[in-house]
Amino acid sequence: MRIFLLAAYLILITLPAKSYFDPGTGAMIIQAIVAFVSSLIIFFSSPIYHIKKFYKKIRDKLKKKKIEK
């Protein structure tokens, strides 16, 4: 219970932030987010493409065997 109260206290009590968020920092954060999302898309699409290609080859071979019978 004490941990919950401490966490609630730390979350609800705000202190003034003495920082400056300039446009360059915002652009850098947006660039990092775009780069992260792009890398995820490239990382996951490439293996999925090769897996689909592999199963398509197997499916085509099975269809050929069915037609030949």
N, CA, C, O and CB atoms as a CASP TS submission, in Angstrom:
PFRMAT TS
TARGET T0000
AUTHOR 0000-0000-0000
METHOD Language model
MODEL 1
PARENT N/A
ATOM      1  N   MET     1       0.820  -1.183   0.000  1.00  0.00           N
ATOM      2  CA  MET     1       0.000   0.000   0.000  1.00  0.00           C
ATOM      3  C   MET     1       0.870   1.255   0.000  1.00  0.00           C
ATOM      4  O   MET     1       0.533   2.258  -0.629  1.00  0.00           O
ATOM      5  CB  MET     1      -0.936  -0.006   1.199  1.00  0.00           C
ATOM      6  N   ARG     2       1.983   1.183   0.709  1.00  0.00           N
ATOM      7  CA  ARG     2       2.870   2.351   0.762  1.00  0.00           C
ATOM      8  C   ARG     2       3.472   2.658  -0.608  1.00  0.00           C
ATOM      9  O   ARG     2       3.641   3.818  -0.984  1.00  0.00           O
ATOM     10  CB  ARG     2       3.991   2.121   1.783  1.00  0.00           C
ATOM     11  N   ILE     3       3.790   1.590  -1.345  1.00  0.00           N
ATOM     12  CA  ILE     3       4.368   1.801  -2.679  1.00  0.00           C
ATOM     13  C   ILE     3       3.347   2.476  -3.586  1.00  0.00           C
ATOM     14  O   ILE     3       3.692   3.368  -4.361  1.00  0.00           O
ATOM     15  CB  ILE     3       4.835   0.457  -3.299  1.00  0.00           C
ATOM     16  N   PHE     4       2.093   2.051  -3.488  1.00  0.00           N
ATOM     17  CA  PHE     4       1.037   2.663  -4.290  1.00  0.00           C
ATOM     18  C   PHE     4       0.877   4.141  -3.950  1.00  0.00           C
ATOM     19  O   PHE     4       0.753   4.972  -4.850  1.00  0.00           O
ATOM     20  CB  PHE     4      -0.286   1.928  -4.076  1.00  0.00           C
ATOM     21  N   LEU     5       0.877   4.471  -2.676  1.00  0.00           N
ATOM     22  CA  LEU     5       0.740   5.866  -2.267  1.00  0.00           C
ATOM     23  C   LEU     5       1.932   6.704  -2.715  1.00  0.00           C
ATOM     24  O   LEU     5       1.776   7.849  -3.139  1.00  0.00           O
ATOM     25  CB  LEU     5       0.582   5.957  -0.757  1.00  0.00           C
ATOM     26  N   LEU     6       3.123   6.120  -2.615  1.00  0.00           N
ATOM     27  CA  LEU     6       4.318   6.832  -3.065  1.00  0.00           C
ATOM     28  C   LEU     6       4.265   7.075  -4.576  1.00  0.00           C
ATOM     29  O   LEU     6       4.588   8.166  -5.045  1.00  0.00           O
ATOM     30  CB  LEU     6       5.589   6.039  -2.695  1.00  0.00           C
ATOM     31  N   ALA     7       3.858   6.058  -5.329  1.00  0.00           N
ATOM     32  CA  ALA     7       3.747   6.209  -6.776  1.00  0.00           C
ATOM     33  C   ALA     7       2.701   7.252  -7.131  1.00  0.00           C
ATOM     34  O   ALA     7       2.930   8.080  -8.013  1.00  0.00           O
ATOM     35  CB  ALA     7       3.400   4.872  -7.430  1.00  0.00           C
ATOM     36  N   ALA     8       1.549   7.226  -6.452  1.00  0.00           N
ATOM     37  CA  ALA     8       0.499   8.211  -6.706  1.00  0.00           C
ATOM     38  C   ALA     8       0.988   9.613  -6.374  1.00  0.00           C
ATOM     39  O   ALA     8       0.699  10.561  -7.105  1.00  0.00           O
ATOM     40  CB  ALA     8      -0.760   7.882  -5.891  1.00  0.00           C
ATOM     41  N   TYR     9       1.719   9.750  -5.289  1.00  0.00           N
ATOM     42  CA  TYR     9       2.261  11.050  -4.898  1.00  0.00           C
ATOM     43  C   TYR     9       3.231  11.569  -5.960  1.00  0.00           C
ATOM     44  O   TYR     9       3.158  12.732  -6.356  1.00  0.00           O
ATOM     45  CB  TYR     9       2.968  10.951  -3.531  1.00  0.00           C
ATOM     46  N   LEU    10       4.128  10.715  -6.414  1.00  0.00           N
ATOM     47  CA  LEU    10       5.120  11.141  -7.397  1.00  0.00           C
ATOM     48  C   LEU    10       4.482  11.475  -8.742  1.00  0.00           C
ATOM     49  O   LEU    10       4.967  12.349  -9.462  1.00  0.00           O
ATOM     50  CB  LEU    10       6.169  10.058  -7.581  1.00  0.00           C
ATOM     51  N   ILE    11       3.400  10.785  -9.080  1.00  0.00           N
ATOM     52  CA  ILE    11       2.735  11.048 -10.352  1.00  0.00           C
ATOM     53  C   ILE    11       1.884  12.309 -10.284  1.00  0.00           C
ATOM     54  O   ILE    11       1.871  13.101 -11.226  1.00  0.00           O
ATOM     55  CB  ILE    11       1.873   9.858 -10.754  1.00  0.00           C
ATOM     56  N   LEU    12       1.184  12.498  -9.194  1.00  0.00           N
ATOM     57  CA  LEU    12       0.233  13.605  -9.103  1.00  0.00           C
ATOM     58  C   LEU    12       0.871  14.941  -8.732  1.00  0.00           C
ATOM     59  O   LEU    12       0.351  15.988  -9.119  1.00  0.00           O
ATOM     60  CB  LEU    12      -0.821  13.271  -8.100  1.00  0.00           C
ATOM     61  N   ILE    13       1.960  14.939  -8.007  1.00  0.00           N
ATOM     62  CA  ILE    13       2.624  16.177  -7.620  1.00  0.00           C
ATOM     63  C   ILE    13       3.592  16.563  -8.732  1.00  0.00           C
ATOM     64  O   ILE    13       4.552  15.846  -9.017  1.00  0.00           O
ATOM     65  CB  ILE    13       3.368  16.024  -6.248  1.00  0.00           C
ATOM     66  N   THR    14       3.328  17.685  -9.344  1.00  0.00           N
ATOM     67  CA  THR    14       4.187  18.127 -10.440  1.00  0.00           C
ATOM     68  C   THR    14       5.078  19.270  -9.983  1.00  0.00           C
ATOM     69  O   THR    14       4.689  20.116  -9.178  1.00  0.00           O
ATOM     70  CB  THR    14       3.347  18.557 -11.652  1.00  0.00           C
ATOM     71  N   LEU    15       6.251  19.263 -10.513  1.00  0.00           N
ATOM     72  CA  LEU    15       7.201  20.333 -10.252  1.00  0.00           C
ATOM     73  C   LEU    15       7.437  21.091 -11.548  1.00  0.00           C
ATOM     74  O   LEU    15       7.331  20.505 -12.626  1.00  0.00           O
ATOM     75  CB  LEU    15       8.537  19.776  -9.675  1.00  0.00           C
ATOM     76  N   PRO    16       7.747  22.355 -11.474  1.00  0.00           N
ATOM     77  CA  PRO    16       7.997  23.100 -12.710  1.00  0.00           C
ATOM     78  C   PRO    16       9.255  22.576 -13.412  1.00  0.00           C
ATOM     79  O   PRO    16      10.301  22.384 -12.791  1.00  0.00           O
ATOM     80  CB  PRO    16       8.140  24.612 -12.409  1.00  0.00           C
ATOM     81  N   ALA    17       9.127  22.357 -14.693  1.00  0.00           N
ATOM     82  CA  ALA    17      10.251  21.862 -15.478  1.00  0.00           C
ATOM     83  C   ALA    17      11.020  23.051 -16.025  1.00  0.00           C
ATOM     84  O   ALA    17      10.442  23.941 -16.647  1.00  0.00           O
ATOM     85  CB  ALA    17       9.773  20.931 -16.630  1.00  0.00           C
ATOM     86  N   LYS    18      12.290  23.062 -15.796  1.00  0.00           N
ATOM     87  CA  LYS    18      13.129  24.153 -16.295  1.00  0.00           C
ATOM     88  C   LYS    18      13.913  23.643 -17.499  1.00  0.00           C
ATOM     89  O   LYS    18      15.120  23.408 -17.443  1.00  0.00           O
ATOM     90  CB  LYS    18      14.095  24.689 -15.179  1.00  0.00           C
ATOM     91  N   SER    19      13.166  23.484 -18.589  1.00  0.00           N
ATOM     92  CA  SER    19      13.803  22.986 -19.809  1.00  0.00           C
ATOM     93  C   SER    19      13.206  23.727 -20.999  1.00  0.00           C
ATOM     94  O   SER    19      12.177  24.393 -20.893  1.00  0.00           O
ATOM     95  CB  SER    19      13.615  21.436 -19.961  1.00  0.00           C
ATOM     96  N   TYR    20      13.879  23.591 -22.122  1.00  0.00           N
ATOM     97  CA  TYR    20      13.439  24.252 -23.340  1.00  0.00           C
ATOM     98  C   TYR    20      13.328  23.204 -24.434  1.00  0.00           C
ATOM     99  O   TYR    20      14.280  22.471 -24.700  1.00  0.00           O
ATOM    100  CB  TYR    20      14.415  25.394 -23.752  1.00  0.00           C
ATOM    101  N   PHE    21      12.186  23.135 -25.055  1.00  0.00           N
ATOM    102  CA  PHE    21      11.916  22.174 -26.116  1.00  0.00           C
ATOM    103  C   PHE    21      11.901  22.933 -27.432  1.00  0.00           C
ATOM    104  O   PHE    21      10.857  23.447 -27.834  1.00  0.00           O
ATOM    105  CB  PHE    21      10.564  21.415 -25.880  1.00  0.00           C
ATOM    106  N   ASP    22      13.026  23.011 -28.101  1.00  0.00           N
ATOM    107  CA  ASP    22      13.126  23.802 -29.320  1.00  0.00           C
ATOM    108  C   ASP    22      12.690  22.983 -30.543  1.00  0.00           C
ATOM    109  O   ASP    22      12.548  21.763 -30.459  1.00  0.00           O
ATOM    110  CB  ASP    22      14.564  24.312 -29.505  1.00  0.00           C
ATOM    111  N   PRO    23      12.480  23.659 -31.673  1.00  0.00           N
ATOM    112  CA  PRO    23      12.031  22.956 -32.878  1.00  0.00           C
ATOM    113  C   PRO    23      13.026  21.891 -33.359  1.00  0.00           C
ATOM    114  O   PRO    23      12.617  20.879 -33.928  1.00  0.00           O
ATOM    115  CB  PRO    23      11.789  23.957 -33.989  1.00  0.00           C
ATOM    116  N   GLY    24      14.297  22.106 -33.140  1.00  0.00           N
ATOM    117  CA  GLY    24      15.297  21.112 -33.554  1.00  0.00           C
ATOM    118  C   GLY    24      15.132  19.804 -32.798  1.00  0.00           C
ATOM    119  O   GLY    24      15.283  18.726 -33.373  1.00  0.00           O
ATOM    120  N   THR    25      14.825  19.896 -31.517  1.00  0.00           N
ATOM    121  CA  THR    25      14.605  18.697 -30.709  1.00  0.00           C
ATOM    122  C   THR    25      13.342  17.985 -31.154  1.00  0.00           C
ATOM    123  O   THR    25      13.318  16.757 -31.230  1.00  0.00           O
ATOM    124  CB  THR    25      14.518  19.052 -29.219  1.00  0.00           C
ATOM    125  N   GLY    26      12.302  18.733 -31.446  1.00  0.00           N
ATOM    126  CA  GLY    26      11.058  18.129 -31.933  1.00  0.00           C
ATOM    127  C   GLY    26      11.267  17.411 -33.252  1.00  0.00           C
ATOM    128  O   GLY    26      10.758  16.307 -33.450  1.00  0.00           O
ATOM    129  N   ALA    27      12.014  18.032 -34.157  1.00  0.00           N
ATOM    130  CA  ALA    27      12.301  17.405 -35.445  1.00  0.00           C
ATOM    131  C   ALA    27      13.125  16.136 -35.256  1.00  0.00           C
ATOM    132  O   ALA    27      12.923  15.151 -35.966  1.00  0.00           O
ATOM    133  CB  ALA    27      13.040  18.384 -36.367  1.00  0.00           C
ATOM    134  N   MET    28      14.046  16.158 -34.308  1.00  0.00           N
ATOM    135  CA  MET    28      14.874  14.983 -34.052  1.00  0.00           C
ATOM    136  C   MET    28      14.028  13.837 -33.496  1.00  0.00           C
ATOM    137  O   MET    28      14.243  12.679 -33.856  1.00  0.00           O
ATOM    138  CB  MET    28      16.011  15.331 -33.075  1.00  0.00           C
ATOM    139  N   ILE    29      13.082  14.145 -32.635  1.00  0.00           N
ATOM    140  CA  ILE    29      12.206  13.112 -32.084  1.00  0.00           C
ATOM    141  C   ILE    29      11.318  12.535 -33.177  1.00  0.00           C
ATOM    142  O   ILE    29      11.145  11.319 -33.251  1.00  0.00           O
ATOM    143  CB  ILE    29      11.346  13.681 -30.940  1.00  0.00           C
ATOM    144  N   ILE    30      10.757  13.383 -34.022  1.00  0.00           N
ATOM    145  CA  ILE    30       9.928  12.909 -35.130  1.00  0.00           C
ATOM    146  C   ILE    30      10.754  12.052 -36.084  1.00  0.00           C
ATOM    147  O   ILE    30      10.273  11.024 -36.559  1.00  0.00           O
ATOM    148  CB  ILE    30       9.300  14.098 -35.886  1.00  0.00           C
ATOM    149  N   GLN    31      11.982  12.456 -36.369  1.00  0.00           N
ATOM    150  CA  GLN    31      12.856  11.688 -37.246  1.00  0.00           C
ATOM    151  C   GLN    31      13.151  10.314 -36.647  1.00  0.00           C
ATOM    152  O   GLN    31      13.172   9.315 -37.365  1.00  0.00           O
ATOM    153  CB  GLN    31      14.163  12.451 -37.500  1.00  0.00           C
ATOM    154  N   ALA    32      13.377  10.261 -35.344  1.00  0.00           N
ATOM    155  CA  ALA    32      13.649   8.980 -34.691  1.00  0.00           C
ATOM    156  C   ALA    32      12.428   8.071 -34.761  1.00  0.00           C
ATOM    157  O   ALA    32      12.569   6.869 -34.984  1.00  0.00           O
ATOM    158  CB  ALA    32      14.066   9.197 -33.226  1.00  0.00           C
ATOM    159  N   ILE    33      11.240   8.622 -34.576  1.00  0.00           N
ATOM    160  CA  ILE    33      10.020   7.815 -34.649  1.00  0.00           C
ATOM    161  C   ILE    33       9.817   7.283 -36.064  1.00  0.00           C
ATOM    162  O   ILE    33       9.501   6.107 -36.245  1.00  0.00           O
ATOM    163  CB  ILE    33       8.794   8.642 -34.208  1.00  0.00           C
ATOM    164  N   VAL    34       9.995   8.139 -37.064  1.00  0.00           N
ATOM    165  CA  VAL    34       9.838   7.712 -38.458  1.00  0.00           C
ATOM    166  C   VAL    34      10.870   6.644 -38.814  1.00  0.00           C
ATOM    167  O   VAL    34      10.539   5.667 -39.487  1.00  0.00           O
ATOM    168  CB  VAL    34       9.969   8.918 -39.412  1.00  0.00           C
ATOM    169  N   ALA    35      12.097   6.816 -38.376  1.00  0.00           N
ATOM    170  CA  ALA    35      13.144   5.832 -38.658  1.00  0.00           C
ATOM    171  C   ALA    35      12.833   4.500 -37.984  1.00  0.00           C
ATOM    172  O   ALA    35      13.058   3.443 -38.575  1.00  0.00           O
ATOM    173  CB  ALA    35      14.511   6.354 -38.191  1.00  0.00           C
ATOM    174  N   PHE    36      12.323   4.535 -36.765  1.00  0.00           N
ATOM    175  CA  PHE    36      11.982   3.309 -36.044  1.00  0.00           C
ATOM    176  C   PHE    36      10.861   2.555 -36.750  1.00  0.00           C
ATOM    177  O   PHE    36      10.947   1.343 -36.947  1.00  0.00           O
ATOM    178  CB  PHE    36      11.573   3.630 -34.603  1.00  0.00           C
ATOM    179  N   VAL    37       9.815   3.276 -37.127  1.00  0.00           N
ATOM    180  CA  VAL    37       8.685   2.638 -37.818  1.00  0.00           C
ATOM    181  C   VAL    37       9.132   2.083 -39.169  1.00  0.00           C
ATOM    182  O   VAL    37       8.737   0.979 -39.543  1.00  0.00           O
ATOM    183  CB  VAL    37       7.521   3.646 -38.011  1.00  0.00           C
ATOM    184  N   SER    38       9.943   2.829 -39.897  1.00  0.00           N
ATOM    185  CA  SER    38      10.436   2.366 -41.191  1.00  0.00           C
ATOM    186  C   SER    38      11.273   1.107 -41.044  1.00  0.00           C
ATOM    187  O   SER    38      11.133   0.169 -41.829  1.00  0.00           O
ATOM    188  CB  SER    38      11.253   3.458 -41.870  1.00  0.00           C
ATOM    189  N   SER    39      12.137   1.081 -40.048  1.00  0.00           N
ATOM    190  CA  SER    39      12.977  -0.097 -39.858  1.00  0.00           C
ATOM    191  C   SER    39      12.142  -1.311 -39.467  1.00  0.00           C
ATOM    192  O   SER    39      12.457  -2.427 -39.879  1.00  0.00           O
ATOM    193  CB  SER    39      14.039   0.174 -38.794  1.00  0.00           C
ATOM    194  N   LEU    40      11.086  -1.118 -38.684  1.00  0.00           N
ATOM    195  CA  LEU    40      10.198  -2.233 -38.353  1.00  0.00           C
ATOM    196  C   LEU    40       9.505  -2.773 -39.599  1.00  0.00           C
ATOM    197  O   LEU    40       9.395  -3.986 -39.777  1.00  0.00           O
ATOM    198  CB  LEU    40       9.154  -1.797 -37.321  1.00  0.00           C
ATOM    199  N   ILE    41       9.041  -1.877 -40.453  1.00  0.00           N
ATOM    200  CA  ILE    41       8.368  -2.303 -41.685  1.00  0.00           C
ATOM    201  C   ILE    41       9.321  -3.101 -42.563  1.00  0.00           C
ATOM    202  O   ILE    41       8.956  -4.163 -43.067  1.00  0.00           O
ATOM    203  CB  ILE    41       7.826  -1.086 -42.458  1.00  0.00           C
ATOM    204  N   ILE    42      10.525  -2.606 -42.749  1.00  0.00           N
ATOM    205  CA  ILE    42      11.509  -3.307 -43.576  1.00  0.00           C
ATOM    206  C   ILE    42      11.884  -4.637 -42.944  1.00  0.00           C
ATOM    207  O   ILE    42      11.974  -5.649 -43.639  1.00  0.00           O
ATOM    208  CB  ILE    42      12.766  -2.443 -43.778  1.00  0.00           C
ATOM    209  N   PHE    43      12.101  -4.648 -41.640  1.00  0.00           N
ATOM    210  CA  PHE    43      12.522  -5.866 -40.958  1.00  0.00           C
ATOM    211  C   PHE    43      11.468  -6.959 -41.059  1.00  0.00           C
ATOM    212  O   PHE    43      11.797  -8.116 -41.321  1.00  0.00           O
ATOM    213  CB  PHE    43      12.825  -5.572 -39.500  1.00  0.00           C
ATOM    214  N   PHE    44      10.200  -6.600 -40.854  1.00  0.00           N
ATOM    215  CA  PHE    44       9.158  -7.618 -40.849  1.00  0.00           C
ATOM    216  C   PHE    44       8.647  -7.960 -42.241  1.00  0.00           C
ATOM    217  O   PHE    44       8.152  -9.069 -42.443  1.00  0.00           O
ATOM    218  CB  PHE    44       8.015  -7.163 -39.999  1.00  0.00           C
ATOM    219  N   SER    45       8.748  -7.060 -43.199  1.00  0.00           N
ATOM    220  CA  SER    45       8.226  -7.367 -44.528  1.00  0.00           C
ATOM    221  C   SER    45       9.167  -8.284 -45.300  1.00  0.00           C
ATOM    222  O   SER    45       8.700  -9.137 -46.055  1.00  0.00           O
ATOM    223  CB  SER    45       7.994  -6.081 -45.312  1.00  0.00           C
ATOM    224  N   SER    46      10.448  -8.137 -45.137  1.00  0.00           N
ATOM    225  CA  SER    46      11.393  -8.955 -45.889  1.00  0.00           C
ATOM    226  C   SER    46      11.275 -10.436 -45.539  1.00  0.00           C
ATOM    227  O   SER    46      11.140 -11.246 -46.456  1.00  0.00           O
ATOM    228  CB  SER    46      12.808  -8.478 -45.633  1.00  0.00           C
ATOM    229  N   PRO    47      11.317 -10.834 -44.278  1.00  0.00           N
ATOM    230  CA  PRO    47      11.160 -12.258 -43.973  1.00  0.00           C
ATOM    231  C   PRO    47       9.784 -12.790 -44.365  1.00  0.00           C
ATOM    232  O   PRO    47       9.672 -13.932 -44.812  1.00  0.00           O
ATOM    233  CB  PRO    47      11.396 -12.499 -42.495  1.00  0.00           C
ATOM    234  N   ILE    48       8.748 -11.992 -44.207  1.00  0.00           N
ATOM    235  CA  ILE    48       7.417 -12.441 -44.563  1.00  0.00           C
ATOM    236  C   ILE    48       7.331 -12.702 -46.059  1.00  0.00           C
ATOM    237  O   ILE    48       6.702 -13.673 -46.479  1.00  0.00           O
ATOM    238  CB  ILE    48       6.369 -11.411 -44.136  1.00  0.00           C
ATOM    239  N   TYR    49       7.945 -11.864 -46.859  1.00  0.00           N
ATOM    240  CA  TYR    49       7.953 -12.066 -48.306  1.00  0.00           C
ATOM    241  C   TYR    49       8.613 -13.390 -48.653  1.00  0.00           C
ATOM    242  O   TYR    49       8.085 -14.147 -49.468  1.00  0.00           O
ATOM    243  CB  TYR    49       8.676 -10.910 -49.011  1.00  0.00           C
ATOM    244  N   HIS    50       9.755 -13.681 -48.051  1.00  0.00           N
ATOM    245  CA  HIS    50      10.467 -14.917 -48.362  1.00  0.00           C
ATOM    246  C   HIS    50       9.704 -16.147 -47.866  1.00  0.00           C
ATOM    247  O   HIS    50       9.736 -17.190 -48.519  1.00  0.00           O
ATOM    248  CB  HIS    50      11.865 -14.886 -47.748  1.00  0.00           C
ATOM    249  N   ILE    51       9.030 -16.046 -46.741  1.00  0.00           N
ATOM    250  CA  ILE    51       8.234 -17.159 -46.238  1.00  0.00           C
ATOM    251  C   ILE    51       7.051 -17.424 -47.170  1.00  0.00           C
ATOM    252  O   ILE    51       6.754 -18.577 -47.486  1.00  0.00           O
ATOM    253  CB  ILE    51       7.739 -16.869 -44.804  1.00  0.00           C
ATOM    254  N   LYS    52       6.380 -16.367 -47.608  1.00  0.00           N
ATOM    255  CA  LYS    52       5.267 -16.533 -48.537  1.00  0.00           C
ATOM    256  C   LYS    52       5.741 -17.152 -49.850  1.00  0.00           C
ATOM    257  O   LYS    52       5.070 -18.016 -50.416  1.00  0.00           O
ATOM    258  CB  LYS    52       4.586 -15.184 -48.803  1.00  0.00           C
ATOM    259  N   LYS    53       6.890 -16.709 -50.322  1.00  0.00           N
ATOM    260  CA  LYS    53       7.447 -17.230 -51.559  1.00  0.00           C
ATOM    261  C   LYS    53       7.748 -18.730 -51.420  1.00  0.00           C
ATOM    262  O   LYS    53       7.483 -19.503 -52.341  1.00  0.00           O
ATOM    263  CB  LYS    53       8.723 -16.455 -51.940  1.00  0.00           C
ATOM    264  N   PHE    54       8.295 -19.133 -50.284  1.00  0.00           N
ATOM    265  CA  PHE    54       8.617 -20.532 -50.028  1.00  0.00           C
ATOM    266  C   PHE    54       7.353 -21.386 -50.040  1.00  0.00           C
ATOM    267  O   PHE    54       7.322 -22.431 -50.690  1.00  0.00           O
ATOM    268  CB  PHE    54       9.345 -20.679 -48.687  1.00  0.00           C
ATOM    269  N   TYR    55       6.313 -20.956 -49.331  1.00  0.00           N
ATOM    270  CA  TYR    55       5.063 -21.721 -49.285  1.00  0.00           C
ATOM    271  C   TYR    55       4.343 -21.718 -50.630  1.00  0.00           C
ATOM    272  O   TYR    55       3.644 -22.678 -50.953  1.00  0.00           O
ATOM    273  CB  TYR    55       4.142 -21.157 -48.209  1.00  0.00           C
ATOM    274  N   LYS    56       4.499 -20.673 -51.408  1.00  0.00           N
ATOM    275  CA  LYS    56       3.893 -20.640 -52.729  1.00  0.00           C
ATOM    276  C   LYS    56       4.546 -21.682 -53.629  1.00  0.00           C
ATOM    277  O   LYS    56       3.860 -22.340 -54.412  1.00  0.00           O
ATOM    278  CB  LYS    56       4.016 -19.238 -53.349  1.00  0.00           C
ATOM    279  N   LYS    57       5.861 -21.838 -53.525  1.00  0.00           N
ATOM    280  CA  LYS    57       6.550 -22.865 -54.304  1.00  0.00           C
ATOM    281  C   LYS    57       6.031 -24.250 -53.937  1.00  0.00           C
ATOM    282  O   LYS    57       5.782 -25.080 -54.812  1.00  0.00           O
ATOM    283  CB  LYS    57       8.069 -22.787 -54.079  1.00  0.00           C
ATOM    284  N   ILE    58       5.872 -24.492 -52.654  1.00  0.00           N
ATOM    285  CA  ILE    58       5.370 -25.794 -52.201  1.00  0.00           C
ATOM    286  C   ILE    58       3.950 -26.022 -52.711  1.00  0.00           C
ATOM    287  O   ILE    58       3.627 -27.110 -53.187  1.00  0.00           O
ATOM    288  CB  ILE    58       5.405 -25.886 -50.658  1.00  0.00           C
ATOM    289  N   ARG    59       3.110 -25.007 -52.614  1.00  0.00           N
ATOM    290  CA  ARG    59       1.730 -25.118 -53.077  1.00  0.00           C
ATOM    291  C   ARG    59       1.667 -25.380 -54.573  1.00  0.00           C
ATOM    292  O   ARG    59       0.866 -26.194 -55.032  1.00  0.00           O
ATOM    293  CB  ARG    59       0.952 -23.853 -52.737  1.00  0.00           C
ATOM    294  N   ASP    60       2.516 -24.687 -55.340  1.00  0.00           N
ATOM    295  CA  ASP    60       2.534 -24.895 -56.785  1.00  0.00           C
ATOM    296  C   ASP    60       2.990 -26.311 -57.131  1.00  0.00           C
ATOM    297  O   ASP    60       2.452 -26.919 -58.057  1.00  0.00           O
ATOM    298  CB  ASP    60       3.448 -23.866 -57.459  1.00  0.00           C
ATOM    299  N   LYS    61       3.968 -26.844 -56.406  1.00  0.00           N
ATOM    300  CA  LYS    61       4.420 -28.218 -56.650  1.00  0.00           C
ATOM    301  C   LYS    61       3.306 -29.214 -56.346  1.00  0.00           C
ATOM    302  O   LYS    61       3.128 -30.185 -57.082  1.00  0.00           O
ATOM    303  CB  LYS    61       5.664 -28.539 -55.799  1.00  0.00           C
ATOM    304  N   LEU    62       2.556 -28.984 -55.272  1.00  0.00           N
ATOM    305  CA  LEU    62       1.457 -29.874 -54.933  1.00  0.00           C
ATOM    306  C   LEU    62       0.344 -29.821 -55.974  1.00  0.00           C
ATOM    307  O   LEU    62      -0.265 -30.845 -56.287  1.00  0.00           O
ATOM    308  CB  LEU    62       0.904 -29.521 -53.566  1.00  0.00           C
ATOM    309  N   LYS    63       0.077 -28.635 -56.509  1.00  0.00           N
ATOM    310  CA  LYS    63      -0.937 -28.503 -57.556  1.00  0.00           C
ATOM    311  C   LYS    63      -0.517 -29.245 -58.812  1.00  0.00           C
ATOM    312  O   LYS    63      -1.340 -29.890 -59.463  1.00  0.00           O
ATOM    313  CB  LYS    63      -1.191 -27.029 -57.878  1.00  0.00           C
ATOM    314  N   LYS    64       0.782 -29.153 -59.160  1.00  0.00           N
ATOM    315  CA  LYS    64       1.281 -29.862 -60.340  1.00  0.00           C
ATOM    316  C   LYS    64       1.151 -31.359 -60.168  1.00  0.00           C
ATOM    317  O   LYS    64       0.791 -32.064 -61.111  1.00  0.00           O
ATOM    318  CB  LYS    64       2.735 -29.495 -60.615  1.00  0.00           C
ATOM    319  N   LYS    65       1.437 -31.848 -58.987  1.00  0.00           N
ATOM    320  CA  LYS    65       1.321 -33.293 -58.714  1.00  0.00           C
ATOM    321  C   LYS    65      -0.139 -33.744 -58.804  1.00  0.00           C
ATOM    322  O   LYS    65      -0.412 -34.841 -59.293  1.00  0.00           O
ATOM    323  CB  LYS    65       1.898 -33.630 -57.311  1.00  0.00           C
ATOM    324  N   LYS    66      -1.076 -32.919 -58.343  1.00  0.00           N
ATOM    325  CA  LYS    66      -2.485 -33.248 -58.435  1.00  0.00           C
ATOM    326  C   LYS    66      -2.939 -33.315 -59.892  1.00  0.00           C
ATOM    327  O   LYS    66      -3.690 -34.212 -60.274  1.00  0.00           O
ATOM    328  CB  LYS    66      -3.316 -32.226 -57.667  1.00  0.00           C
ATOM    329  N   ILE    67      -2.485 -32.374 -60.692  1.00  0.00           N
ATOM    330  CA  ILE    67      -2.867 -32.315 -62.106  1.00  0.00           C
ATOM    331  C   ILE    67      -2.295 -33.530 -62.847  1.00  0.00           C
ATOM    332  O   ILE    67      -2.976 -34.104 -63.697  1.00  0.00           O
ATOM    333  CB  ILE    67      -2.368 -30.989 -62.759  1.00  0.00           C
ATOM    334  N   GLU    68      -1.081 -33.920 -62.544  1.00  0.00           N
ATOM    335  CA  GLU    68      -0.444 -35.041 -63.221  1.00  0.00           C
ATOM    336  C   GLU    68      -1.125 -36.365 -62.904  1.00  0.00           C
ATOM    337  O   GLU    68      -1.115 -37.272 -63.736  1.00  0.00           O
ATOM    338  CB  GLU    68       1.016 -35.114 -62.840  1.00  0.00           C
ATOM    339  N   LYS    69      -1.711 -36.495 -61.732  1.00  0.00           N
ATOM    340  CA  LYS    69      -2.366 -37.758 -61.323  1.00  0.00           C
ATOM    341  C   LYS    69      -3.627 -37.895 -62.068  1.00  0.00           C
ATOM    342  O   LYS    69      -4.346 -38.878 -61.889  1.00  0.00           O
ATOM    343  CB  LYS    69      -2.639 -37.817 -59.812  1.00  0.00           C
TER
END
